[in-house]
């Protein structure tokens, strides 16, 4: 176990209340491919941290990761190429239940389908509903902005990487902790995508937005963003006071 993972694991366990729901079905720790929960939904990689099976009363933070255009298709292993699922594959003690869905070829992320997947995982496994976090890169970064705007009370914190959102709707994020990342030489999704969102949130008196711009870096801002333990410590600093599911809001 790396030093930073040990520290994060301690944070995760210390902040976590006893699970109120029934035990999750018997399963295995580590990362495993899972079928779509319903026709038309997304297959996904599921990661359960080391220690998940040891304490049946322990609930865990959930991290949802949305990949970019390059991983689309029918090979669910591809979602492990970048980001949190890549880290989870090499570090069994990564302190989040992690869900990484696979987007089909030539598709874009559908929030309703993603909502149902998160609700399914939260019901099936010992997820702390106050600590559900969202991140994504490129196309997944766009979707992270879009999902957070659509449901600003769904997540405890959101980290879009190399993405762009709709500044006209940014005021919906004024109370949501957001940390955006971008390379200053990105010519695929220009850094204005993150700058504009951060400016718009701050213009609405939002004080919980952070922006990291990497100098002399192109589109791949996800490697430094996701390799930084500070991101995961930042996630764990935040929790919802009144968790809600997608179903609760309908």
C-alpha positions in Angstrom: 0.0 0.0 0.0 1.4 3.4 -0.9 1.7 6.1 1.7 -0.9 8.4 0.1 -3.4 5.5 -0.2 -3.0 4.6 3.4 -3.7 8.1 4.4 -6.7 8.4 2.2 -8.0 5.0 3.4 -7.8 6.3 7.0 -9.8 9.4 5.9 -12.4 7.3 4.2 -12.9 5.0 7.2 -12.8 7.7 9.8 -15.6 9.7 8.1 -17.8 6.8 7.3 -21.0 6.0 9.4 -22.3 2.5 9.9 -24.3 1.3 6.9 -28.0 1.4 7.5 -29.1 -0.9 4.7 -28.8 -4.6 4.4 -25.6 -6.4 3.5 -24.5 -6.3 -0.1 -24.5 -9.6 -2.0 -21.5 -11.7 -1.6 -18.8 -10.5 -4.0 -15.1 -10.1 -4.4 -12.8 -7.2 -3.6 -10.8 -5.6 -6.5 -12.0 -4.6 -10.0 -14.3 -6.7 -12.0 -16.3 -6.2 -15.3 -20.1 -6.1 -14.8 -22.9 -6.4 -17.3 -25.4 -3.7 -18.0 -28.1 -3.5 -15.3 -30.8 -3.3 -17.9 -31.1 -3.4 -21.7 -29.6 -0.3 -23.3 -27.6 0.6 -20.2 -23.8 0.6 -19.8 -21.6 -2.3 -18.9 -19.1 -1.2 -16.3 -16.0 -1.8 -14.2 -16.7 -2.1 -10.5 -14.0 -1.7 -7.9 -14.4 -2.7 -4.3 -11.6 -1.6 -2.1 -9.4 -3.9 0.0 -11.2 -4.3 3.4 -14.7 -4.0 1.9 -15.5 -7.6 3.0 -13.9 -7.3 6.4 -16.5 -5.1 8.1 -20.1 -5.6 7.0 -21.2 -2.5 8.9 -18.8 -0.2 7.1 -20.1 2.1 4.3 -17.8 3.5 1.6 -17.5 6.6 -0.6 -18.5 6.0 -4.2 -16.5 7.6 -7.1 -18.1 7.6 -10.6 -15.7 7.9 -13.5 -16.7 8.8 -17.1 -14.1 8.1 -19.8 -13.5 10.0 -23.0 -14.2 9.3 -26.7 -11.1 7.2 -27.2 -12.4 4.4 -25.0 -15.9 4.0 -26.5 -16.8 0.6 -28.0 -17.6 -2.8 -26.7 -14.4 -3.6 -24.7 -15.1 -2.8 -21.1 -11.4 -3.3 -20.2 -10.7 -0.1 -22.1 -12.2 2.1 -19.3 -9.1 1.1 -17.2 -6.7 2.9 -19.5 -7.0 6.2 -17.7 -8.0 7.7 -14.4 -9.4 6.2 -11.2 -10.0 2.6 -12.6 -6.4 2.6 -13.8 -5.2 3.6 -10.3 -7.6 1.0 -8.7 -6.2 -1.7 -10.8 -2.7 -1.1 -9.5 -3.6 -0.3 -5.9 -6.1 -2.6 -4.2 -6.5 -0.2 -1.2 -7.8 2.7 -3.4 -10.3 4.0 -0.8 -13.4 4.4 -3.0 -16.0 2.0 -4.4 -15.4 3.0 -8.1 -17.9 2.6 -11.0 -16.5 3.2 -14.5 -19.2 2.6 -17.2 -18.4 1.9 -20.8 -19.9 4.1 -23.5 -20.8 2.5 -26.8 -19.2 3.4 -30.1 -20.5 6.8 -31.5 -22.6 7.4 -28.4 -22.7 10.2 -25.9 -23.4 9.9 -22.1 -27.0 9.7 -21.1 -27.7 11.1 -17.7 -30.9 9.1 -17.1 -29.0 5.8 -17.7 -26.1 7.0 -15.5 -28.6 7.9 -12.7 -30.1 4.4 -12.8 -26.6 2.8 -12.7 -25.6 4.9 -9.7 -28.8 4.2 -7.9 -28.3 0.5 -8.5 -24.8 0.4 -7.2 -25.8 2.5 -4.2 -28.6 0.1 -3.3 -26.5 -3.1 -4.0 -23.3 -2.2 -2.2 -22.5 -0.4 1.0 -22.2 3.1 -0.4 -22.3 6.1 1.9 -25.0 8.3 0.2 -23.4 11.5 1.5 -20.1 10.8 -0.2 -20.9 10.1 -3.9 -18.3 11.9 -6.2 -18.2 12.4 -10.0 -15.3 12.9 -12.4 -14.7 12.4 -16.1 -12.2 13.3 -18.8 -12.8 15.0 -22.2 -16.2 13.7 -23.4 -16.6 12.4 -19.8 -15.6 15.9 -18.6 -18.4 17.4 -20.7 -20.8 14.9 -19.2 -19.6 15.6 -15.7 -20.4 19.3 -16.1 -23.8 18.5 -17.6 -24.7 15.9 -15.0 -23.7 18.2 -12.1 -25.8 21.1 -13.6 -28.8 18.8 -14.1 -28.5 17.5 -10.5 -26.4 19.7 -8.3 -27.5 18.0 -5.1 -26.6 14.5 -6.4 -22.9 14.7 -5.7 -20.7 15.8 -2.8 -18.0 17.0 -5.2 -17.3 17.0 -9.0 -14.0 17.1 -10.9 -14.3 17.6 -14.7 -11.0 17.1 -16.6 -10.4 18.6 -20.0 -14.1 19.3 -20.4 -16.5 22.1 -21.1 -19.9 23.0 -19.8 -22.7 25.6 -20.3 -21.7 28.8 -18.5 -25.3 30.0 -18.8 -26.3 27.3 -16.3 -23.3 27.6 -14.1 -25.2 29.3 -11.3 -26.7 25.9 -10.5 -23.2 24.9 -9.3 -22.6 27.8 -6.9 -22.9 25.6 -3.8 -21.2 22.5 -5.2 -17.5 21.9 -4.7 -16.0 21.7 -8.2 -12.3 21.2 -9.2 -11.7 21.6 -12.9 -8.4 20.6 -14.7 -7.1 21.6 -18.1 -3.9 21.9 -20.1 -3.1 25.4 -21.4 -2.2 24.1 -24.8 -5.3 21.8 -25.3 -6.4 22.2 -28.9 -9.0 19.5 -28.7 -11.1 21.0 -26.0 -9.6 24.5 -25.4 -8.9 25.6 -21.8 -11.6 28.2 -22.2 -14.0 25.3 -21.5 -12.9 25.2 -17.9 -12.1 29.0 -17.6 -15.6 30.0 -18.7 -17.2 27.6 -16.2 -15.1 28.7 -13.3 -15.7 32.4 -14.1 -19.4 31.9 -14.4 -19.7 30.0 -11.1 -17.7 32.8 -9.3 -19.8 35.4 -10.9 -22.8 33.8 -9.2 -21.0 34.2 -5.8 -19.9 30.5 -6.0 -16.9 30.1 -3.7 -16.3 26.3 -3.9 -14.8 26.2 -7.4 -11.1 25.4 -8.0 -9.3 25.5 -11.4 -5.9 23.9 -12.2 -4.3 24.8 -15.5 -1.2 22.8 -16.4 1.4 24.8 -18.3 2.7 23.5 -21.7 0.3 20.6 -21.7 -2.2 19.6 -24.4 -5.4 17.6 -24.2 -4.0 15.0 -21.8 -4.5 16.8 -18.5 -5.9 13.6 -17.0 -2.6 11.9 -16.2 -1.3 14.6 -13.9 -4.8 15.3 -12.5 -5.6 11.7 -11.6 -2.1 10.9 -10.4 -2.2 13.6 -7.8 -3.3 12.2 -4.4 -4.5 15.8 -3.5 -7.6 15.2 -5.8 -8.7 12.2 -3.8 -8.1 13.8 -0.4 -10.1 16.8 -1.7 -13.0 14.5 -2.6 -13.0 13.0 0.9 -13.2 16.4 2.5 -16.7 16.8 1.2 -20.0 15.2 2.1 -23.7 16.0 1.5 -25.7 17.2 4.5 -28.9 15.8 2.9 -28.2 13.1 0.3 -30.8 12.6 -2.4 -31.0 10.0 -5.2 -32.3 10.6 -8.8 -35.5 8.9 -7.8 -36.0 11.3 -4.8 -36.0 14.3 -7.1 -38.8 13.0 -9.4 
